Amino acid sequence: MTTPLQEQIEQVVSTYHDELLGTTLGHARALQSIRLDGHRAVIEIQLGFPVNSHGPKLAAAIKQAVEALPGVREAQVEVTAEIIAHSAKLKASRIQSIKNIIAVASGKGGVGKSTVAANLALALAAEGACVGMLDADIYGPSQPRMLGVKGRPTSDDGRHFAPMRSYSVQSMSVGYLVEEDEPTVWRGPMVTQALTQLLNDTRWGNLDYLIVDMPPGTGDIQLTLSQNVPVSGAVIVTTPQDIATLDARKGLQMFRKVNVPILGIVENMSLQICAHCGHEGHPFGEGGGRQVAEQYGVTLLGELPLDTVIREAADGGRPTVVADPDGPAAQRFTETALRMAAKLSLQAKDYTRKPPMIKVEAT
């Protein structure tokens, strides 16, 4: 039988609003157990996304809140992660070694989608997840250069490729199979077949997330890929300017038409900070990504800066998250990646069949 103090602790933890989840720990079913040993509380919290950096912050906040309760002298809070496979609505066969496939897309080119995709993948890997990257832009593959990978993938059986590896991220791209300056002069059906082979004929290691750097636009290639790959969720990258947000809306609607959940909007090149005076400017407008998110009822995952250093880092094969992991731009990428993963962790769970058990014990 629970005591009033135990109920108070459960209330405090369950109603705590987590900034990355965008909801309470109770709604996310994150509270696993509460154990009381006299005036000492031991609390276990489990999140569905990587917690290398966020876990200690959350634990400290919960500890402070619980220790403020009369009767609690000490609180020990443990935050762990369990990344599960979230069901895709598409009835396509799932690749057993991949838990979740996330498409990073844009309605048009030139918005920095590939740079964002690379940094999101690297951020998730740095946070403790097993991550892969599929460069789905057959006509303009850029991930080999951004990830700093050279060489060609090997094949032990002549049928399957071993993924290339860089900064703890597995990757596959047609750019590994052709010369960097060689054009890919293929028609749509050939491109679709090539993408399917790159995905299915790669011996991916066990992945928590496969990030797919989608080609820009909403044409036949994008639609066919969306219809044939069990995508767990999609992220739309845009810049603030009207012409970009107009096409972002089209990309968002395309995924909705094929029943792919939208994890959120990323506004790239959102602001520019003057290196001399620190003034923040908005060369491409302001608030366009937020307006799209509000209009369609989706999450604004992040607002990323326009910075020469980000471009130079990507061109040099050491994206910002790797080149300057403690810098402000890398922190923005990491926060965006974690919000994306946190949003995914809330979807496609059937709690009605087997709700998590919250154990409250007095010892």
Buried (B, 14 or more C-beta within 10 A) or exposed (E): EEEEBBEBBBEBBBEBEBEBBBBBBBBBBBBBBBBBEEEEBBBBBBBBBBBBBBBEBBBEBBBEBBEEBEEBEEBBBBBEBEBEBBBBEBEEEBBEBBBBBBBBBBBBBEBBBBBBBBBBBBBBBBBBBBBBBBBBBBEBBBBBBBBBBEEEBEEEEEEBBBBBEBBBBBBBBBBBBBEEEEEBEBEEEEBBEBBBBBBEEBBBEEBBBBBBBBBBBBEEBBBBBBBBBBBBBBBBBBBBBEBBBBBBBEBBEBBBEBEBBBBBBBBBBBBBBEEEEEEEEBEBBBBBBBBBBEEBEBBBBBBBBBBEBBEEBBEEBBBBBBBBBEBEBBBBBBBBBBBBBBBBBBEBBEEEEEEEEBEBEEE
